[in-house]
Amino acid sequence: MSQQKLTRAEKSWIVYDVGNSALVLLATSVIPIYFNYLAEREGGGSVVVAWSYAETVASLIIALLMPVLGSIADMQGMKKRFIAGCVGTGAVACVAMGLVQTALAFLVIYVISSVALNSSMVFYDALLVDTTTDERMDEVSSQGYAWGYVGSCVPFIACLGVVLGADALGITMQTAMLIAFVITAAWWVAFTVPLMRNVRQVHYKPRAPHAVSRALSGLGATVREIWANKAVRYYMIAYFFYIDGVHTIIKLSTSYGTDLGIDSTQLVLALLVTQFVAFPSAIIYGRLSTRFGTRRMLLVAIAAYFGITLFAAFFLRSAVEFWFLAILVGMFQGGIQALSRSEFGKLAPKERANEYFGFFDIFGKYAAIMGTFLVGTLTALTGNASLGVLSISLLFVVGFVVMLRVPERTA
């Protein structure tokens, strides 16, 4: 594939990742630490257990909603409307997290914001097929993740300055967090505007009366159609396992580090390094896929994550080791996410991309129920967070084996 210039639509699609990634980064770093701060004031228990179950609830809600909403969103002109609704709801919830003072209320609002954020990204992922061609999907998808990683650092550094400098600024921690949430919400909304203006939904199903009832009645047929397609079937099963592991690591890394007693500043700075490492790595990974093939590069990333999980379970005990782990994750995180998205975009029927992505996300990216549940449950039963983390390695083993059975795509 020649490295031709990005079109206006492709650039506009990419910058949405810059916007939503600000909240993603905050949710994987500062937010769990702030929740731990609120919980400790109330004499709460392990933050790993509470956070794991909150993430599980959010993922379950998305898994139940997305097939139906995805089918409706595939109708003419609906994708961007759903994105706008999700961004509006999520931005309000983001600001609201800075207004509550109890751990339980904070956790409930966080679940709402997480559902809105990740739902918007399902519709956004499906809009990739309207933005570019099959030949350019790996490149554009990789650019989205890459610029999302580095772009999200701008508001994050501003938020970090306010939160870490709260005492110097003469403000309380709650006020500092409120300012951080406002900055993040405004950034997300601002980078949604180009997507709404410049990307058109060119693949769609004709609008029909009784859209909701039709969507519900057609779910069974879609499931049978997906299952009958061997390539899609095995790919979705493999994706379910390995990306569940990836997102479990993303969601729980900060709370795991906190549970090990690593200083919160070290945790946040290490995760910031992950963002900068992931920027060039995602782009490089997308270009390597054109030379070695998307599936082969996915297998390399799955194997790398298996090693990362073993390292976290057996060797991660200090801030230095957490920094080393953060760099390793950055090398493969963007690549595995970007190529997974683009590869499925090539497999799914273009006019039904949202419907397919809705089911796709049940099996993986935003339905990270199994990993977070495993970690939370094993940690609660054994009192050892390392054993909970070790369970994630099984997800990568199964994902790797099933991915080997995915038939090669034909031209």
Summary of the structure (lengths in Angstrom):
residues: 411
radius of gyration: 20.1
end to end distance: 14.6
largest distance: 62.6
contacts: 1538
relative contact order: 0.17
helix: 81%
strand: 0%
